Amino acid sequence: MAEPPTTRLHIDPPIDRWRVAPRNGRTTPVIATGHQPLLWHPGILVKDLAADVFAQHVGGSALHVVVEHNAIGPLAIEVPTQRGKELSSQSLVFGNTTASTAFPPNRLPPIDPAPIHQAIRGAGYTAALSARAGLDQIAEAFAEHADLPNRSAQISAVLATLKQPYLHQPMRRLPTSQLVTQGFVDRLLADPSGCVRAYNRAARAYPEAGIRPLYLGRDVVEAPLWAQGEGASTPVFVDIGDSKQPTLFTQGQSLDLTGNDVLRFLRPRAVTLSAIMRSELCDLFIHGTGGRVYDQVTERWWHDWTGEDLAPKAVVSADAVLDLDVPVATRAQHIKAQWLAHHLPHNVDRFSDPKDDAEAALRHEKRELLDRMDDDRDRRRRARAFVRVHAINAGLRDCHADIVKAVRQDAQDTRLGLLNAAIARRRDWCFALYPGEQLHDLADQINSRLAASPG
């Protein structure tokens, strides 16, 4: 039966072609990436691995942006479970689901580790063997980081603990609540209409990115920012009625966006996050496959608005499946196995060699009976020949019971393997559920591709 591939690594452009130079007065380069505070799959983890490997290579540092200001739903993981050769999955949800849906993780309290430990302990009895050690590591990490101020900080710390064995050095974390810079705000207020016009042109140029154009009016324009108070994020606007002194304001929340501490309320939209990072805070930004799409908007917007180019970007992702000890089959394999399980018991002589002269004689007799049967017009003789052929087949099955048993078992296994395949080929289990050797192999693959670099 078909075995799913273990790991596939995607890097574009190839990592041996990556080039960086420190910008904005930095003496060493910063290699950045980022994601929401969730229990990621290896396709997300690999961005951090690549940032770490390349930062080590160029003598720089790696930075992870924690996108913490949008509601992302309950924290949950799927766990592969196994009963005999049958595979299924179980969902473990951590924390209050209602609050998780309504509020972003930086506005939620940390998750109590006791229910997490209980849920993981319960799932451990049926979890696939390869995933059990990872479940224990997740429970231990949440217990270690139970006293942090909010859920985003807690999950980020848990992720840092879980991924540290695969990194050269700890990655600095930058939450999006601290990402919007005064430099960006000053630039926006100096030319709000030009900013929004360029943003909207870029959004319309790449509709596949799904970026909504911003409101552009005579006296008010919508900024490419969010404002966050105690609850969900709301749009930010610029009042340009007085062109000498544009001001920021928001609707739906009573926030003071005119004071000196305005930055503590401002959060970046996706395109803005990339623009701030690549214009001010890093020298290479690593996206996943989704970021590749919307960053086309970022680059066109920024160049049209400012005339400047951003720091380079790269795209890194990985497909990794768990090595689960269950049969896995394709539909074609299952159909073939079913046909063989039905056909072989009546045709053992076509799939095996005789064990002795007596069996060889039976095979010869069967062939002669079948050769004459169609031409014999005597119905009684034909009936006797038919019965005799079946008796010979039964004898051959007894002589080769091991072969018959094997093909019947294969038919059962491919039937189960077909049901198992969808789960066995999943690539989105939490990375902590994968064996450490497999994750180390991902980092080793990145290193080996980088080895071709002239440096």
N, C-alpha and C positions, 0 to 999 in steps of 0.2 A: 504494500500500500504506500501511497505517496506520503513523504515526510515534508512538512512545511519548512520553508527556509528559516534559519535561526535568526540572522541579523542582516539587514541591508542598510548601508550608510549612504546618504545623499549630501554632497557638498557642492555648492555652486556660487562663485567659480571655484575650481579646485583649490584646496587650501595651500598648495605649494605656489599658487599665484597671488595669494593675498599680500598686499603691501600696505603698510601704515607709516605715518609720520605724526609725531605729537603736534597738536594744534593748541591755539589759545594760550601759549606760554607754558604748556606742560613740558617737562623734560623727559618723561617716559610715556608711552602710549597706553590708553585705556581701551580695553576690548569689552564691549557691553552686549548684553542681551536682556531678556525679561519675559515675564509671564504673570498670569494671575496666581494668587496663593491657593493652589489646588494640589492634590496628590498626583503629580504628573505621571504620564507614561514615558517610556524611554525616548520617544520622538521629541519630547520637550527637554528632558534631561540632557540630551546630546548637544543642545545649544550651549549649555553651561560647560559641558566637557570640552567642546571646541574652543570656547572663550578661554578656558583655563589653559589648555594645551598651547594655544597660539600666544597668549600673554606670556607664558613661560618661555616660549621660543624667542620672543622679541624683547624680553626683559621688561615687560609692562605689567599691568594689573588687570584683573577681571572684575566686572561690575554686573550685578543682576538687578534690574528694575522690577520692583514688586508692584504690579498693577492692582491696587487695593481699593479703588474708590468706586467701583461699580458692583452692584449686587450680582453675585455669581451662583446663587442657589446654595442648597445644602452641601456640606462636604461629604462626599461619598466615594466609596471604591467598590469595584466589582471584584469578587474573589472566585477563582476557578475551583469548583468542587468536584469530587470524584467518588463514585461508588462502583467498585470493580473496574470494568472497562468503560463505564458510562460517564460522560463528562457533562457538567452543567455549570451554572454560575449563580452566585448569591450576592446581593447588593447589601453593603453595610453603610448605613447613613449615620453620620456623627453630628451631634448638635441639634438644636431646635430648627425644624424644617420651615416653620412659618416665618420666624424672624429671619432666617437665612435667605429667604426669597425676597423679603422686603428691604433689607438693609445690606450695604456693602460690608465686607469683612473687617474694615478698619473702624466700623461703628458697632461691632458685635463683641460681646465678652468672649474670652477664651473658652474653649470647649473643655468640659470636665473630663479628665482622663479616665475616671472610674468606669463610666458606661462604655467608653471606647475599649478598655481592657476587657470588659465583660462581653461585648459584642465580638471582639476578635477571638476571645477564648472559645466562645460558642461556635464560631465559624471554623476554628482550627480543627475540630473533630472531623469535619467533612472536607476541608480544604485539600486541594491537590498537594502531594508531598512537597513538591518543589516550591510551593508558596508559603509554607508554614513558618519558616524561619523569618521571612519578610514581614509577616503579620506580627510576630513578636517584636521585631525591630520598630515597627510603627507604634505599637502600644508603649514601648519603652521611651520612644522619642517624645510622645505626647505627655507622658508622666514627667519627663525631664523639663519640659517647657510649659508647665501648667500655670505658672504665675506671671505670664507676660500680660501687658495692658489690654490687648485686644486680639481678636481671632487672626487678623492678618499677620501680626507680629508672631503669634504662636505658630501658625502654619509655616511661615517663612523660616522660623528657627527649626521646626521639625524637618523641613526639607533640607536645610543646611546640614543638620546632623546626619540625615540619611544619605546625602550625596557626598559627604566629605571624604569617605574612603576612596573615591574615584578622582579626586582633585589633587593638584600639587599643593595648593594653599587655599585657605578659606576665601570665598568671594565676598567682596563688599556688597551690601544690599542698600538700594536707594528706593524707598517707597514713593509712589507717585504723589503722596501728600506733601512731599518736599521737592518735587521735581521742577515745577514752574519757576522760572528764574526772573529776577527783576529785569535782566537784559531783554528777555522776550517780551515782557509786559511793556517796557519802554518803547520797543520797536513797534509793537502793535498799536499803542496809543499815538505814535507819531504818524501812522498811516493806516487807520482802521479800514477805510473803504478800499484802498489798494490791496490790503491783505485779503479781504473777503472776496473781492473780484477775482483775484488770482486763485484763491482757494476754490471758488465755484467753477472756474474754468477747468481746473485740474480734476475736480470731482466729476464733471460732465464728460471729460475726455476719457475717463476710465470707469464706465458704469458698472463693470464687473466687480469693482472693489466695494460697491455698496455704500459709498460715502455720500451722505445727504448734503446738498448745497446749503449754505448758511443764508439767513435772512439779510437782505441788503436794502435798506430804506434811505430816505433822504436825511432823516435826523437820527436814525438808530440803525446800527448793524449788529449782527450776531457774531460774537467772538468765537474762535475755535478753541474754546475752553469750557469747562464745567465749574460750577461753584458748589461746594459741599459744606453744609453745616453739620447738624447732628443726624440728618437723615440721608436720603438719596440725593444724588447730584442733580442740579438744575442748570439750564442754559445761562450763559453770561452774555450781556449785551454791552455795547459801547454807545453812549449818548454823544453824538457828534453835532448836536444842534449848536453848541458853542465850539466852533472849530479851533479856537485858541486853547481850549482846555477840555478835551474829550474825557469822559469819566466812565468807569465800569459800573454796571448794576445788574441785579438778577431779579427774576420774578419767581414767586412761589416760596421764597425764604427771606427772612429779615436778616440780611447779612450786611455788614459794613464793608463795602468794597472800595471805600475811599480813604481808609486809614493807612497808617504805615505798615500794618501787619496784614495787608490784603493778600499776600502770597499764601498765608496759611489756609485761605479758603479756596484757592484756585487749583484746579486739576486739569490735566491735559486730555484732549480727545486723542484718539489713536494716532491720527496723522500728526498732531501737534507733539505728541510724545516722541515720535521718531525724529521730528524736525528739531526739537530742543536737544535731544541726545546727540544727533549727528552734526548739529551746528555748534554746540557749546561744550558738551560733557563727555564725549568719547571720540575715539579716532577710528573705530570700526564698530559697526553694529551688526549683530547676527540675528536674523529673522528665522522663523519657521516658514513653512510653505504658504500659510495665510498672509503673513506679513509681506511676502514678496509682492502680492497683488496690491494691497493698499499703499505700499511704499512708492509705487509709481505715482500716486497722487501727491505724496509728500514731496518727491523730488521735483515734479513739475511746478507745484505750488511755490515751493521755496525759491526756485530759480526765477520764476516769473515775477515774484514779489520782490525779492532782494537782489537778484542778479548774481547770487553766490551759489557755489556748489557745496554739497554736504559731504561729510566724511564717508568713506566707502562703506558698502554693506555687503553682506554675504547671506546665503540661505543654507541652513543645515537642518537635516531631519534624519530620522532613522525608522526603519520598520523592524521590530523585534518581537518574536513570538516566544512563548514559554515552551520549554521542552517537557511536554506532558506525556506520561507513559500510558497512552491510550491509542487504540487503532484509529487512524484517520484515512479516509478514502475519498476519491472523486466519484461522481456519478457514473462515469465510464467504467471505472474499476468495479463498482458495485454491480452494474449490469453484466459485465463479463463474468464476475464470480457467481452470480445467480445462474447464468447460462451454464457454466461449467458444473455447478452443483446439481443441476437437473440432467445434464447430458452425460457426464462421466459415468455415473452408476450403470448406465445401459451400454457403455462403450469403454469399459476398462481396458480392453485389448488395444485400443487406439492410443492409450496414454501410459502404457507400461510394457515391460518386457516379461515374457514367461519365466516363472521361477524354476520349472522343471519340465520334463518331457510330457508328463501327464497334462499339465496345463497347456502346453503347446498343442497337444492333440485336441483339447477342448476348443481352443481358438481356431484350429483348422476346421473342426467340425462346424463351428458357428458360421464361418465364412462360406462353407459349402452349402449349408442350409439356406443362408440368405441369398446366395447366387441362384439357387434353383427355385426359391419360393415364388417369385413373380411369374415364372413360366409354368408352374405346376397348376393344372386345371382341376385337380382332385381336391375338393374342399376339405375332406377329412384329413388327407395327408398334409395339406397346408396348415390345418389347425394343429396337428401333432407337431409339425416343424416349429410353429410359433411358440407352442408350449416349451419345446425343447430349447429354443434359443433363450427364452426367459430363464430356464433352469441353468443353462450354461452361464448366463450373465450373473445369476445369483452366486454361482460357484466362483466366478472370477472376482466378484465383490468380496467374497469371504477370503480369497487368497490375497487380496490387496486392500484389506479393510483400512490400513493406515492411510492410503491415498484417498479413499472415499471419505474418511473422517476429516482429513485435512481440507478437502475442497468444501465440504459442508461447513466446517468451522470458518473457513475464509469467507463464505457467503454471509455467515452471521456477523463476522467481524467487519466486513465492508458495509453491511447495513448499519451497524452501530457506528462505524467510522464515518459514514456519510452524515449521521446526526451529530457526531462529535466535531466534524470539520469546521463548522462556523465558529465554534467556541475555541477550538485549538489554534485557529489561524488569527485570532484576535491579537491586535498589536497595542491595545490601549489599557492593559493592566497597569496598576501603579508600579513604578520602576523598582520599588523596594521588594516587590514579589518576585523579581527576577534573580537568578543566582548571581552572586558577586562576580564570578568568572565571566559571565556574559556581559556585564556592564564594564568590567575591566577591559574586555575584548573590544568594546566600542571605543574606549579611550586609546587602546593600542592601535586600532585601525586609523584613527585620526593622526596619531603620531607617525605611523608608517607612511601615510600620504604626505605628511609634512616633511618627511626625511628627504624627499626629492627636491626640496626648496634650496636655492643657492644661499638663503639666509639674508 
